[in-house]
């Protein structure tokens, strides 16, 4: 019994090929995000070094930290206190979460919209990349943005004495808007996936 010959792939017309190749225009955008990731890594280490130096009594590093986090108090700060440490650590966590968001956009976006990375079987392949598509990416980005917004809101509440009531109110409202938007995106994605399974 002869094996069925595989069907030939239809060749793209020059115009279709040109339009399809235009996806590579996104490559400089992803390379730019990688450069932004490098800036975040540098910023993280600068803040961490300042924190360690301040812990060992460096007044210059302590002042740099206080200016960085925007902490103000009537009493002069001559040594690290719990509030300053907490605000600096939250700032570091904020950098890490934004960095995670960048990785999701760079890797997931490139895989979805530009070209396959061929990571199947790679020991370091992210679990979420195995089933990534535009919908999954939107939901993951939404949850990441909520996490970043939560850290910002917590930093604001810890340092609430230096903020106006309107700023506190609007940051809370914006955070709730992010939360509701992410829930709406996840719900719409779930409805669409159920609809696709039904058909």
N, C-alpha and C positions, 0 to 999 in steps of 0.2 A: 504494500500500500504506500503510495507516494505521499511525502509530507507536503502540507499546504505551503505554498510560497508566501512569505510575508508580504503584506501590502506595502507598496512604495509610498514613502512620505511625499505629500504634495509639495513641490518646490514653491517657495515664496516668490511673488513678483518683486521686481526691484523696489517699487514703492513700499510694499509691505515689509520687505527686508530692511529698508531704511527706517521706517517707522518703528519696527521692532528693535532695531539697533539703537534707537534714541534712548532706550533705558539706561545705556552706559553713561549718559549725561549726568546721572545721579551719583556716579562714582566719586567725583570731586567733593560732593556734599558729604559722603560718608568718610572720606579722607579728612575733611575739615572737622568732622565730629571726633575723629581719632585724635587730631591735634588738640581739640578742646578737652578731651579726656586726659591728655598729657598735662595740660595746664591745671586741671583739677588735682592730678596726682602731685604735682609740684606744690600747689597751694596746701594740700593736706599735710605734706611733710614739713612745710614751713610752720604751719600752726602747731603740729605735733612737737617739733623741736622747741618752739617758744614755750609750750606747756611744760616740757621736761626741764628746760632752763629755769623757768619760773618756779618750778617745784624745788630746785636747788638754790633758790634765793636771788636770781637775776632780776633786778628791778626794771631793766630795759625790756626784757622779754615779757615781764608782767604787764608793763604799760602797753606793749604792742598787742597783747591779748585783750586787754580792757578796751583799747581803741577798736580792735577787730570785731568784738562782739557788741559794741555799743553800750557797755555797762556803765551806769553813772550812779554815784552815791555821794551824799554830803560828807561822809567820813572818808578820809584818805585811805586807800588800799595799799598796804605795805607788804602783804603776803597773799598767797593764794587762799581763797576761802571756798566753801562748798558751792556757792552760787556761781562763782566765776568758773570753777572746774566743770560744773554741770553744763553751763552755757557753752563752754569750749568743746566738751565732749559731744553735745548735741550738734554743734556746728560741724564736727568731724563726721558724725553719723550722717548728717545732711549731705556732706560731700560724697560719702560712700553711696548713699541712695541715689543721688543724681548720677553718679558714675555708673551704677547698675542700670539706671534708665538709659544712659547713653549706650551701654553695651547691648541692651535689648533693641534699641533703635538701629544701631549699626549692624549687628549680626542678623537680627530678625528682618530688618528692612532690606538689607542686601540680598538675603536668601529669598525673600518674598517677591521683591520687585526688580532685581537686577539679574542675579545668576546663582545657580546652585553652588554651595560650598563643598558638597560631597564629603560630609562629615560622618556618614553612616559607618558604624563600627569603631569610630574614634573614641578612645577611653574618656576624653574630656568633653565629648559632645554634650551641651546642655540638654537636660530632659525636656524642657519646654520647646526646644527647637525641632524636636522630632515630629511634632504635629502643628507647627506654626503656619498660620495663614493670616490674611489681613484682619479677620475678626478676632482671632486669638491675640494678635499683636495689640489691637485696640483695647481689649479688656485688660491685658497685662500692663499696658502703658497707663491706663486709667487707675489701676490699683497702685502702681508705682507713684503716680502723681499725688494720690491721696496720702500715701505714706510720707512723701516729702512735705506736703502741706501740713500734716499732723506734727511733724518735727518743728516746722516753722511756727505753728500755733503754740506748741509747748514752750519754745524759746521765748515767744512773746509774752506768754502768761507768767513765766518765771521772772522775766524782766519787765513786768507790767507797770511798775512805778515810773518807767521812762517812756511810756506810751500814753497817748490820749485815748479817752474812752471810745471815740469814734473809730480810731485805728483798731482797737480790740474788737469792737462790734463788727466792723467790715471784714476783718481777717476771719472771724468766726463764720460770718455769712458766706464768704467766698469758699471757705473750707467745706461748709455744708453743700454749697452748689457743686463743688467737685465730687463730693460723696454721692449726691443724687444723680449727677451725670454718669458716674461710673456704674451705679446700680441700673440706670436706664439702658446704658450700652450693653451691660451683661444680660439684662432681661431681653432686650431686642435680639441679641446674638443667640440666646437660648430658644426664643421663638422661631428664629430662622432655621436653626439646626433641627428642631422638631419638624418644621415644615418640610425641610429637605429629606428627612428620614421617612416622612409620610408618603413622599413621592418617589 
